Amino acid sequence: MSGSFGGVPAPVVIAIPFIIGLIIGYLIKKALIIGIILLIVAIVASYLGFIALGSVVPGVKDLVAKYGPIASTYVAIFFGIIPLTIGLVIGLIIGFLL
């Protein structure tokens, strides 16, 4: 672990993907929890008759059609820029578990 990459010490270069993985894993976990909560609220509201899921589906389809390709493009760019190293994968796992 001696040497440097463009003047940056090797441990710093190795730590960057790990830290990014921690952040992404944590954000994925929070987004998943919020999504599950919203799903439960929607199911309860549908059961009680406050909303009709048939009226929600066209709106969701419009959102996916409008923002889906943009989101997938940004995900592809992100994974093209960030090298998938073992540090990033370990960081994702630890960040998701925290």
C-alpha positions as CSV (number, residue, x, y, z in Angstrom):
1,M,0.0,0.0,0.0
2,S,2.9,2.3,-0.6
3,G,3.1,4.7,-3.5
4,S,0.6,7.1,-4.9
5,F,-1.8,7.6,-7.7
6,G,-1.4,11.0,-9.3
7,G,0.0,12.4,-6.0
8,V,-2.8,11.0,-3.9
9,P,-1.7,8.4,-1.4
10,A,-2.9,4.8,-2.1
11,P,-4.9,4.4,1.1
12,V,-7.0,7.5,0.2
13,V,-7.7,6.1,-3.3
14,I,-8.7,2.8,-1.8
15,A,-10.9,4.4,0.9
16,I,-12.9,6.6,-1.5
17,P,-15.0,3.7,-3.1
18,F,-15.6,2.2,0.4
19,I,-16.9,5.5,1.7
20,I,-19.1,6.0,-1.4
21,G,-20.4,2.5,-0.9
22,L,-21.3,3.2,2.7
23,I,-23.3,6.3,1.7
24,I,-25.1,4.5,-1.2
25,G,-25.9,1.5,0.9
26,Y,-27.3,3.7,3.7
27,L,-29.4,5.7,1.2
28,I,-30.8,2.5,-0.4
29,K,-31.8,1.2,2.9
30,K,-33.6,4.5,3.8
31,A,-35.4,4.6,0.4
32,L,-36.5,1.0,0.8
33,I,-37.9,1.7,4.3
34,I,-39.8,4.7,3.0
35,G,-41.1,2.8,0.0
36,I,-42.4,0.0,2.2
37,I,-44.1,2.5,4.5
38,L,-45.8,4.2,1.5
39,L,-46.9,0.9,0.1
40,I,-48.5,-0.1,3.5
41,V,-50.2,3.3,3.7
42,A,-51.5,2.9,0.1
43,I,-52.8,-0.6,0.8
44,V,-54.6,0.5,4.0
45,A,-56.1,3.6,2.2
46,S,-57.3,1.4,-0.6
47,Y,-58.8,-1.1,1.8
48,L,-60.7,1.7,3.6
49,G,-61.8,3.2,0.3
50,F,-59.9,6.5,0.4
51,I,-58.2,5.8,-2.9
52,A,-58.8,3.5,-5.8
53,L,-55.6,1.7,-7.0
54,G,-57.0,1.8,-10.5
55,S,-56.7,5.6,-10.5
56,V,-53.1,5.4,-9.2
57,V,-51.7,3.0,-11.8
58,P,-51.9,5.4,-14.8
59,G,-50.1,8.1,-12.9
60,V,-47.3,5.7,-11.9
61,K,-47.0,4.5,-15.5
62,D,-46.6,8.1,-16.6
63,L,-43.9,8.7,-14.0
64,V,-42.0,5.6,-15.0
65,A,-42.3,6.4,-18.7
66,K,-41.1,10.0,-18.1
67,Y,-38.3,9.5,-15.6
68,G,-37.4,5.8,-16.0
69,P,-35.0,6.2,-18.9
70,I,-33.4,9.3,-17.3
71,A,-32.9,7.4,-14.0
72,S,-31.4,4.4,-15.8
73,T,-29.1,6.6,-17.7
74,Y,-27.8,8.3,-14.5
75,V,-27.3,4.9,-12.9
76,A,-25.3,3.7,-15.9
77,I,-23.2,6.8,-15.8
78,F,-22.6,6.4,-12.1
79,F,-21.4,2.8,-12.4
80,G,-19.3,3.7,-15.4
81,I,-17.5,6.4,-13.4
82,I,-17.1,4.6,-10.1
83,P,-15.0,1.5,-10.5
84,L,-16.7,-1.5,-8.9
85,T,-14.0,-2.5,-6.5
86,I,-14.2,-4.7,-3.5
87,G,-14.2,-1.6,-1.3
88,L,-17.4,-0.3,-3.0
89,V,-19.1,-3.6,-2.6
90,I,-18.1,-4.0,1.0
91,G,-19.2,-0.4,1.6
92,L,-22.6,-1.0,0.0
93,I,-23.2,-4.0,2.2
94,I,-22.1,-2.3,5.4
95,G,-24.0,0.8,4.6
96,F,-27.2,-1.2,3.9
97,L,-26.8,-3.1,7.2
98,L,-26.3,0.1,9.2
